[in-house]
């Protein structure tokens, strides 16, 4: 499992972020979209933060800010 940071900017005004553990970047984007109920997985960017993290896949933190 890998720890990811996922981000998305919606409408140029709102910034959403999710830190989570997933097997792949695709799964990370899917979990981020489901957690925030914003956008589609394709709208999210995923960056690996740390490898070799114990599973299962899960959301660690999420939030939003006005851009």
N, CA, C and O atoms as a CHARMM CRD file, in Angstrom:
* protein
*
  268
    1    1 UNK  N      0.84700  -1.17800   0.00000 PROA 1      0.00000
    2    1 UNK  CA     0.00000   0.00000   0.00000 PROA 1      0.00000
    3    1 UNK  C      0.89200   1.24000   0.00000 PROA 1      0.00000
    4    1 UNK  O      2.04100   1.21000   0.44000 PROA 1      0.00000
    5    2 UNK  N      0.31800   2.33100  -0.51000 PROA 2      0.00000
    6    2 UNK  CA     1.03900   3.58400  -0.65100 PROA 2      0.00000
    7    2 UNK  C      0.20300   4.71300  -0.04700 PROA 2      0.00000
    8    2 UNK  O     -1.02000   4.73200  -0.18500 PROA 2      0.00000
    9    3 UNK  N      0.87000   5.64700   0.61800 PROA 3      0.00000
   10    3 UNK  CA     0.19300   6.82900   1.15600 PROA 3      0.00000
   11    3 UNK  C      0.20600   7.90200   0.07000 PROA 3      0.00000
   12    3 UNK  O      1.25900   8.22400  -0.48000 PROA 3      0.00000
   13    4 UNK  N     -0.98100   8.45700  -0.23700 PROA 4      0.00000
   14    4 UNK  CA    -1.13800   9.45800  -1.28600 PROA 4      0.00000
   15    4 UNK  C     -1.70400  10.76000  -0.73700 PROA 4      0.00000
   16    4 UNK  O     -2.40700  10.78200   0.27400 PROA 4      0.00000
   17    5 UNK  N     -1.38000  11.83400  -1.42700 PROA 5      0.00000
   18    5 UNK  CA    -2.03600  13.12300  -1.23900 PROA 5      0.00000
   19    5 UNK  C     -2.77700  13.41300  -2.53600 PROA 5      0.00000
   20    5 UNK  O     -2.17000  13.43700  -3.60600 PROA 5      0.00000
   21    6 UNK  N     -4.07800  13.63200  -2.44700 PROA 6      0.00000
   22    6 UNK  CA    -4.89300  13.91900  -3.62800 PROA 6      0.00000
   23    6 UNK  C     -5.43800  15.33400  -3.51400 PROA 6      0.00000
   24    6 UNK  O     -5.85500  15.76800  -2.44000 PROA 6      0.00000
   25    7 UNK  N     -5.43000  16.05200  -4.63900 PROA 7      0.00000
   26    7 UNK  CA    -5.92200  17.42800  -4.66000 PROA 7      0.00000
   27    7 UNK  C     -6.79200  17.67500  -5.88200 PROA 7      0.00000
   28    7 UNK  O     -6.65800  17.01000  -6.91000 PROA 7      0.00000
   29    8 UNK  N     -7.68500  18.64600  -5.74400 PROA 8      0.00000
   30    8 UNK  CA    -8.52900  19.05600  -6.86100 PROA 8      0.00000
   31    8 UNK  C     -8.94800  20.51300  -6.64600 PROA 8      0.00000
   32    8 UNK  O     -9.28800  20.91000  -5.53100 PROA 8      0.00000
   33    9 UNK  N     -8.92100  21.29900  -7.71800 PROA 9      0.00000
   34    9 UNK  CA    -9.43800  22.66000  -7.70100 PROA 9      0.00000
   35    9 UNK  C    -10.72900  22.64900  -8.50300 PROA 9      0.00000
   36    9 UNK  O    -10.75300  22.21600  -9.65500 PROA 9      0.00000
   37   10 UNK  N    -11.80700  23.13000  -7.88200 PROA 10     0.00000
   38   10 UNK  CA   -13.12000  23.12600  -8.53900 PROA 10     0.00000
   39   10 UNK  C    -13.54800  24.55100  -8.85100 PROA 10     0.00000
   40   10 UNK  O    -13.64700  25.38900  -7.95500 PROA 10     0.00000
   41   11 UNK  N    -13.79700  24.81600 -10.10600 PROA 11     0.00000
   42   11 UNK  CA   -14.30000  26.11700 -10.52400 PROA 11     0.00000
   43   11 UNK  C    -13.34600  27.26300 -10.26800 PROA 11     0.00000
   44   11 UNK  O    -13.76000  28.42300 -10.27100 PROA 11     0.00000
   45   12 UNK  N    -12.06800  26.95900 -10.04300 PROA 12     0.00000
   46   12 UNK  CA   -11.08600  27.99900  -9.78100 PROA 12     0.00000
   47   12 UNK  C    -11.24400  28.67900  -8.43700 PROA 12     0.00000
   48   12 UNK  O    -10.52800  29.63500  -8.14200 PROA 12     0.00000
   49   13 UNK  N    -12.17100  28.20200  -7.61500 PROA 13     0.00000
   50   13 UNK  CA   -12.44500  28.86100  -6.33900 PROA 13     0.00000
   51   13 UNK  C    -12.22200  27.97900  -5.12300 PROA 13     0.00000
   52   13 UNK  O    -11.79700  28.47100  -4.07800 PROA 13     0.00000
   53   14 UNK  N    -12.49600  26.70200  -5.23400 PROA 14     0.00000
   54   14 UNK  CA   -12.39800  25.80700  -4.08400 PROA 14     0.00000
   55   14 UNK  C    -11.29300  24.78100  -4.29300 PROA 14     0.00000
   56   14 UNK  O    -11.14900  24.21400  -5.37600 PROA 14     0.00000
   57   15 UNK  N    -10.51800  24.55300  -3.24200 PROA 15     0.00000
   58   15 UNK  CA    -9.40600  23.60500  -3.25000 PROA 15     0.00000
   59   15 UNK  C     -9.75400  22.46700  -2.29500 PROA 15     0.00000
   60   15 UNK  O    -10.00000  22.70500  -1.11200 PROA 15     0.00000
   61   16 UNK  N     -9.77600  21.24600  -2.79300 PROA 16     0.00000
   62   16 UNK  CA   -10.08800  20.07100  -1.98600 PROA 16     0.00000
   63   16 UNK  C     -8.84700  19.20400  -1.86000 PROA 16     0.00000
   64   16 UNK  O     -8.07200  19.08200  -2.80900 PROA 16     0.00000
   65   17 UNK  N     -8.65400  18.60000  -0.69100 PROA 17     0.00000
   66   17 UNK  CA    -7.49900  17.74000  -0.48100 PROA 17     0.00000
   67   17 UNK  C     -7.87000  16.53800   0.37800 PROA 17     0.00000
   68   17 UNK  O     -8.71000  16.62800   1.27400 PROA 17     0.00000
   69   18 UNK  N     -7.22800  15.41300   0.08400 PROA 18     0.00000
   70   18 UNK  CA    -7.45600  14.17500   0.82100 PROA 18     0.00000
   71   18 UNK  C     -6.11400  13.46100   0.95900 PROA 18     0.00000
   72   18 UNK  O     -5.37100  13.33400  -0.01400 PROA 18     0.00000
   73   19 UNK  N     -5.80800  13.00000   2.15900 PROA 19     0.00000
   74   19 UNK  CA    -4.64600  12.14900   2.38900 PROA 19     0.00000
   75   19 UNK  C     -5.18900  10.76200   2.67600 PROA 19     0.00000
   76   19 UNK  O     -6.07900  10.59600   3.51100 PROA 19     0.00000
   77   20 UNK  N     -4.65100   9.76100   1.98100 PROA 20     0.00000
   78   20 UNK  CA    -5.21100   8.41500   2.10700 PROA 20     0.00000
   79   20 UNK  C     -4.17800   7.34400   1.80200 PROA 20     0.00000
   80   20 UNK  O     -3.07600   7.63100   1.33300 PROA 20     0.00000
   81   21 UNK  N     -4.55800   6.11100   2.07800 PROA 21     0.00000
   82   21 UNK  CA    -3.74400   4.93200   1.77400 PROA 21     0.00000
   83   21 UNK  C     -4.49600   4.12200   0.72300 PROA 21     0.00000
   84   21 UNK  O     -5.67700   3.81600   0.88900 PROA 21     0.00000
   85   22 UNK  N     -3.79900   3.77700  -0.36000 PROA 22     0.00000
   86   22 UNK  CA    -4.41800   3.01500  -1.44600 PROA 22     0.00000
   87   22 UNK  C     -3.35300   2.16400  -2.12800 PROA 22     0.00000
   88   22 UNK  O     -2.15700   2.34700  -1.90100 PROA 22     0.00000
   89   23 UNK  N     -3.80200   1.22900  -2.96800 PROA 23     0.00000
   90   23 UNK  CA    -2.87500   0.36900  -3.69500 PROA 23     0.00000
   91   23 UNK  C     -2.28700   1.05100  -4.91900 PROA 23     0.00000
   92   23 UNK  O     -1.12500   0.82700  -5.25500 PROA 23     0.00000
   93   24 UNK  N     -3.09000   1.89100  -5.59700 PROA 24     0.00000
   94   24 UNK  CA    -2.65200   2.54500  -6.82500 PROA 24     0.00000
   95   24 UNK  C     -3.13100   4.00200  -6.83300 PROA 24     0.00000
   96   24 UNK  O     -4.00100   4.38600  -6.05100 PROA 24     0.00000
   97   25 UNK  N     -2.54800   4.80300  -7.72900 PROA 25     0.00000
   98   25 UNK  CA    -2.98900   6.19000  -7.87800 PROA 25     0.00000
   99   25 UNK  C     -4.44400   6.23900  -8.33600 PROA 25     0.00000
  100   25 UNK  O     -5.19800   7.11700  -7.91600 PROA 25     0.00000
  101   26 UNK  N     -4.83700   5.31200  -9.18300 PROA 26     0.00000
  102   26 UNK  CA    -6.23600   5.26600  -9.64400 PROA 26     0.00000
  103   26 UNK  C     -7.19200   5.04400  -8.48400 PROA 26     0.00000
  104   26 UNK  O     -8.21000   5.72700  -8.37300 PROA 26     0.00000
  105   27 UNK  N     -6.86600   4.08500  -7.61700 PROA 27     0.00000
  106   27 UNK  CA    -7.70600   3.82900  -6.44900 PROA 27     0.00000
  107   27 UNK  C     -7.71700   5.04900  -5.53000 PROA 27     0.00000
  108   27 UNK  O     -8.75200   5.37200  -4.94600 PROA 27     0.00000
  109   28 UNK  N     -6.59500   5.72100  -5.39900 PROA 28     0.00000
  110   28 UNK  CA    -6.52300   6.92400  -4.56400 PROA 28     0.00000
  111   28 UNK  C     -7.46800   7.99700  -5.09000 PROA 28     0.00000
  112   28 UNK  O     -8.19900   8.61200  -4.31400 PROA 28     0.00000
  113   29 UNK  N     -7.46000   8.22800  -6.40100 PROA 29     0.00000
  114   29 UNK  CA    -8.35700   9.23100  -6.99200 PROA 29     0.00000
  115   29 UNK  C     -9.81800   8.83800  -6.79600 PROA 29     0.00000
  116   29 UNK  O    -10.65500   9.70100  -6.53100 PROA 29     0.00000
  117   30 UNK  N    -10.13900   7.54900  -6.92200 PROA 30     0.00000
  118   30 UNK  CA   -11.50900   7.08000  -6.71800 PROA 30     0.00000
  119   30 UNK  C    -11.95500   7.30100  -5.27400 PROA 30     0.00000
  120   30 UNK  O    -13.07900   7.74000  -5.03200 PROA 30     0.00000
  121   31 UNK  N    -11.08300   7.00000  -4.31800 PROA 31     0.00000
  122   31 UNK  CA   -11.41900   7.19800  -2.91000 PROA 31     0.00000
  123   31 UNK  C    -11.59400   8.68500  -2.58800 PROA 31     0.00000
  124   31 UNK  O    -12.48600   9.05000  -1.82300 PROA 31     0.00000
  125   32 UNK  N    -10.75300   9.53800  -3.16400 PROA 32     0.00000
  126   32 UNK  CA   -10.85000  10.97900  -2.92400 PROA 32     0.00000
  127   32 UNK  C    -12.18600  11.51900  -3.43500 PROA 32     0.00000
  128   32 UNK  O    -12.85200  12.28600  -2.74000 PROA 32     0.00000
  129   33 UNK  N    -12.57600  11.12500  -4.63800 PROA 33     0.00000
  130   33 UNK  CA   -13.85000  11.58000  -5.19900 PROA 33     0.00000
  131   33 UNK  C    -15.02600  11.08700  -4.35600 PROA 33     0.00000
  132   33 UNK  O    -15.98200  11.83000  -4.13400 PROA 33     0.00000
  133   34 UNK  N    -14.96300   9.86100  -3.89400 PROA 34     0.00000
  134   34 UNK  CA   -16.04400   9.30300  -3.07400 PROA 34     0.00000
  135   34 UNK  C    -16.10000   9.97800  -1.70200 PROA 34     0.00000
  136   34 UNK  O    -17.19000  10.24100  -1.19400 PROA 34     0.00000
  137   35 UNK  N    -14.95500  10.25800  -1.10100 PROA 35     0.00000
  138   35 UNK  CA   -14.90400  10.87400   0.22600 PROA 35     0.00000
  139   35 UNK  C    -15.48300  12.28400   0.21600 PROA 35     0.00000
  140   35 UNK  O    -16.23600  12.65100   1.11800 PROA 35     0.00000
  141   36 UNK  N    -15.14000  13.06900  -0.78600 PROA 36     0.00000
  142   36 UNK  CA   -15.56800  14.46900  -0.82900 PROA 36     0.00000
  143   36 UNK  C    -16.87300  14.67800  -1.57900 PROA 36     0.00000
  144   36 UNK  O    -17.50400  15.72900  -1.46700 PROA 36     0.00000
  145   37 UNK  N    -17.27300  13.66600  -2.34800 PROA 37     0.00000
  146   37 UNK  CA   -18.45900  13.77600  -3.20700 PROA 37     0.00000
  147   37 UNK  C    -18.31400  14.95600  -4.16700 PROA 37     0.00000
  148   37 UNK  O    -19.28300  15.65400  -4.46700 PROA 37     0.00000
  149   38 UNK  N    -17.07900  15.16400  -4.64500 PROA 38     0.00000
  150   38 UNK  CA   -16.75600  16.25900  -5.56500 PROA 38     0.00000
  151   38 UNK  C    -16.00600  15.71100  -6.76100 PROA 38     0.00000
  152   38 UNK  O    -15.04600  14.95700  -6.60300 PROA 38     0.00000
  153   39 UNK  N    -16.43300  16.07800  -7.94500 PROA 39     0.00000
  154   39 UNK  CA   -15.72700  15.69500  -9.15900 PROA 39     0.00000
  155   39 UNK  C    -15.76000  14.20200  -9.42300 PROA 39     0.00000
  156   39 UNK  O    -16.42500  13.43100  -8.73200 PROA 39     0.00000
  157   40 UNK  N    -15.01700  13.82700 -10.44800 PROA 40     0.00000
  158   40 UNK  CA   -14.84800  12.42800 -10.79500 PROA 40     0.00000
  159   40 UNK  C    -13.39800  12.06500 -10.50400 PROA 40     0.00000
  160   40 UNK  O    -12.56600  12.95600 -10.33500 PROA 40     0.00000
  161   41 UNK  N    -13.07700  10.77000 -10.44300 PROA 41     0.00000
  162   41 UNK  CA   -11.67800  10.40000 -10.20100 PROA 41     0.00000
  163   41 UNK  C    -10.71100  11.06900 -11.18400 PROA 41     0.00000
  164   41 UNK  O     -9.57100  11.36500 -10.82700 PROA 41     0.00000
  165   42 UNK  N    -11.15900  11.30200 -12.40200 PROA 42     0.00000
  166   42 UNK  CA   -10.30500  11.92900 -13.41200 PROA 42     0.00000
  167   42 UNK  C     -9.96600  13.38300 -13.06200 PROA 42     0.00000
  168   42 UNK  O     -8.95200  13.90600 -13.52300 PROA 42     0.00000
  169   43 UNK  N    -10.80400  14.04000 -12.25100 PROA 43     0.00000
  170   43 UNK  CA   -10.58400  15.43700 -11.86200 PROA 43     0.00000
  171   43 UNK  C     -9.49900  15.59200 -10.78600 PROA 43     0.00000
  172   43 UNK  O     -8.98600  16.69000 -10.57100 PROA 43     0.00000
  173   44 UNK  N     -9.16000  14.50000 -10.12300 PROA 44     0.00000
  174   44 UNK  CA    -8.23500  14.54400  -8.99500 PROA 44     0.00000
  175   44 UNK  C     -6.79700  14.25200  -9.42500 PROA 44     0.00000
  176   44 UNK  O     -6.55300  13.46400 -10.33800 PROA 44     0.00000
  177   45 UNK  N     -5.84600  14.90800  -8.74200 PROA 45     0.00000
  178   45 UNK  CA    -4.41800  14.62400  -8.90600 PROA 45     0.00000
  179   45 UNK  C     -3.97600  13.80100  -7.70600 PROA 45     0.00000
  180   45 UNK  O     -4.39300  14.07000  -6.58000 PROA 45     0.00000
  181   46 UNK  N     -3.13700  12.80100  -7.93900 PROA 46     0.00000
  182   46 UNK  CA    -2.63800  11.96100  -6.85500 PROA 46     0.00000
  183   46 UNK  C     -1.12000  11.95500  -6.87000 PROA 46     0.00000
  184   46 UNK  O     -0.50300  11.73800  -7.91300 PROA 46     0.00000
  185   47 UNK  N     -0.51900  12.19600  -5.71000 PROA 47     0.00000
  186   47 UNK  CA     0.93400  12.16700  -5.56900 PROA 47     0.00000
  187   47 UNK  C      1.29600  11.21900  -4.44100 PROA 47     0.00000
  188   47 UNK  O      0.74200  11.30900  -3.34500 PROA 47     0.00000
  189   48 UNK  N      2.22400  10.31100  -4.70500 PROA 48     0.00000
  190   48 UNK  CA     2.67400   9.35800  -3.69000 PROA 48     0.00000
  191   48 UNK  C      3.52000  10.07900  -2.64900 PROA 48     0.00000
  192   48 UNK  O      4.43600  10.82700  -2.99100 PROA 48     0.00000
  193   49 UNK  N      3.21100   9.85200  -1.38800 PROA 49     0.00000
  194   49 UNK  CA     3.96000  10.45400  -0.29100 PROA 49     0.00000
  195   49 UNK  C      4.90400   9.46600   0.37400 PROA 49     0.00000
  196   49 UNK  O      6.00200   9.82800   0.79600 PROA 49     0.00000
  197   50 UNK  N      4.46400   8.21000   0.46300 PROA 50     0.00000
  198   50 UNK  CA     5.23900   7.21000   1.21100 PROA 50     0.00000
  199   50 UNK  C      4.84500   5.81400   0.73500 PROA 50     0.00000
  200   50 UNK  O      3.66100   5.51900   0.57800 PROA 50     0.00000
  201   51 UNK  N      5.83000   4.96400   0.50800 PROA 51     0.00000
  202   51 UNK  CA     5.57100   3.58500   0.11500 PROA 51     0.00000
  203   51 UNK  C      5.61500   2.66100   1.31300 PROA 51     0.00000
  204   51 UNK  O      5.99600   3.07100   2.41000 PROA 51     0.00000
  205   52 UNK  N      5.22900   1.42300   1.10700 PROA 52     0.00000
  206   52 UNK  CA     5.29800   0.39500   2.15100 PROA 52     0.00000
  207   52 UNK  C      4.49700   0.77600   3.40400 PROA 52     0.00000
  208   52 UNK  O      4.98800   0.65400   4.52600 PROA 52     0.00000
  209   53 UNK  N      3.26700   1.23700   3.19500 PROA 53     0.00000
  210   53 UNK  CA     2.37200   1.58800   4.30000 PROA 53     0.00000
  211   53 UNK  C      1.43500   0.41800   4.53400 PROA 53     0.00000
  212   53 UNK  O      0.97000  -0.21200   3.58400 PROA 53     0.00000
  213   54 UNK  N      1.15900   0.12600   5.79700 PROA 54     0.00000
  214   54 UNK  CA     0.24400  -0.96100   6.12200 PROA 54     0.00000
  215   54 UNK  C     -1.17000  -0.62500   5.67400 PROA 54     0.00000
  216   54 UNK  O     -1.62300   0.51000   5.82400 PROA 54     0.00000
  217   55 UNK  N     -1.87700  -1.63100   5.11600 PROA 55     0.00000
  218   55 UNK  CA    -3.25400  -1.47000   4.64900 PROA 55     0.00000
  219   55 UNK  C     -4.21400  -1.56900   5.79600 PROA 55     0.00000
  220   55 UNK  O     -3.77100  -1.67100   6.94000 PROA 55     0.00000
  221   56 UNK  N     -5.47700  -1.54600   5.56300 PROA 56     0.00000
  222   56 UNK  CA    -6.18300  -1.54200   4.29100 PROA 56     0.00000
  223   56 UNK  C     -6.28500  -0.12600   3.70300 PROA 56     0.00000
  224   56 UNK  O     -5.85900   0.85300   4.31600 PROA 56     0.00000
  225   57 UNK  N     -6.86300  -0.05200   2.49800 PROA 57     0.00000
  226   57 UNK  CA    -7.10100   1.24400   1.86500 PROA 57     0.00000
  227   57 UNK  C     -8.04800   2.03800   2.75300 PROA 57     0.00000
  228   57 UNK  O     -9.06700   1.52100   3.21200 PROA 57     0.00000
  229   58 UNK  N     -7.69500   3.31400   2.99300 PROA 58     0.00000
  230   58 UNK  CA    -8.52300   4.13100   3.88500 PROA 58     0.00000
  231   58 UNK  C     -8.18700   5.60900   3.72700 PROA 58     0.00000
  232   58 UNK  O     -7.10000   5.96800   3.27600 PROA 58     0.00000
  233   59 UNK  N     -9.12400   6.44800   4.09900 PROA 59     0.00000
  234   59 UNK  CA    -8.91700   7.89900   4.11600 PROA 59     0.00000
  235   59 UNK  C     -8.35300   8.27400   5.47400 PROA 59     0.00000
  236   59 UNK  O     -8.87600   7.85200   6.50500 PROA 59     0.00000
  237   60 UNK  N     -7.28300   9.07000   5.48100 PROA 60     0.00000
  238   60 UNK  CA    -6.66400   9.51200   6.73100 PROA 60     0.00000
  239   60 UNK  C     -7.14800  10.90600   7.14000 PROA 60     0.00000
  240   60 UNK  O     -7.37200  11.16600   8.32200 PROA 60     0.00000
  241   61 UNK  N     -7.30800  11.79600   6.16100 PROA 61     0.00000
  242   61 UNK  CA    -7.76100  13.15700   6.43100 PROA 61     0.00000
  243   61 UNK  C     -8.29200  13.77700   5.14600 PROA 61     0.00000
  244   61 UNK  O     -7.88100  13.39500   4.05100 PROA 61     0.00000
  245   62 UNK  N     -9.20700  14.73600   5.28100 PROA 62     0.00000
  246   62 UNK  CA    -9.71400  15.43600   4.10800 PROA 62     0.00000
  247   62 UNK  C    -10.17700  16.82500   4.53500 PROA 62     0.00000
  248   62 UNK  O    -10.43500  17.08500   5.71000 PROA 62     0.00000
  249   63 UNK  N    -10.27200  17.70300   3.54600 PROA 63     0.00000
  250   63 UNK  CA   -10.73300  19.04900   3.83500 PROA 63     0.00000
  251   63 UNK  C    -10.83800  19.88000   2.58100 PROA 63     0.00000
  252   63 UNK  O    -10.62200  19.39000   1.47200 PROA 63     0.00000
  253   64 UNK  N    -11.17300  21.14900   2.76700 PROA 64     0.00000
  254   64 UNK  CA   -11.27200  22.06700   1.63300 PROA 64     0.00000
  255   64 UNK  C    -10.91900  23.46600   2.09400 PROA 64     0.00000
  256   64 UNK  O    -10.98700  23.80300   3.27600 PROA 64     0.00000
  257   65 UNK  N    -10.53700  24.27300   1.10100 PROA 65     0.00000
  258   65 UNK  CA   -10.22800  25.68400   1.34500 PROA 65     0.00000
  259   65 UNK  C    -10.71100  26.48000   0.16000 PROA 65     0.00000
  260   65 UNK  O    -10.77500  25.97000  -0.95800 PROA 65     0.00000
  261   66 UNK  N    -11.04600  27.71500   0.39900 PROA 66     0.00000
  262   66 UNK  CA   -11.39800  28.59200  -0.69700 PROA 66     0.00000
  263   66 UNK  C    -10.11000  29.12200  -1.30500 PROA 66     0.00000
  264   66 UNK  O     -9.24500  29.63600  -0.59600 PROA 66     0.00000
  265   67 UNK  N     -9.98800  28.99400  -2.61900 PROA 67     0.00000
  266   67 UNK  CA    -8.74500  29.40200  -3.30000 PROA 67     0.00000
  267   67 UNK  C     -8.61800  30.89600  -3.39000 PROA 67     0.00000
  268   67 UNK  O     -7.63400  31.40100  -3.93200 PROA 67     0.00000
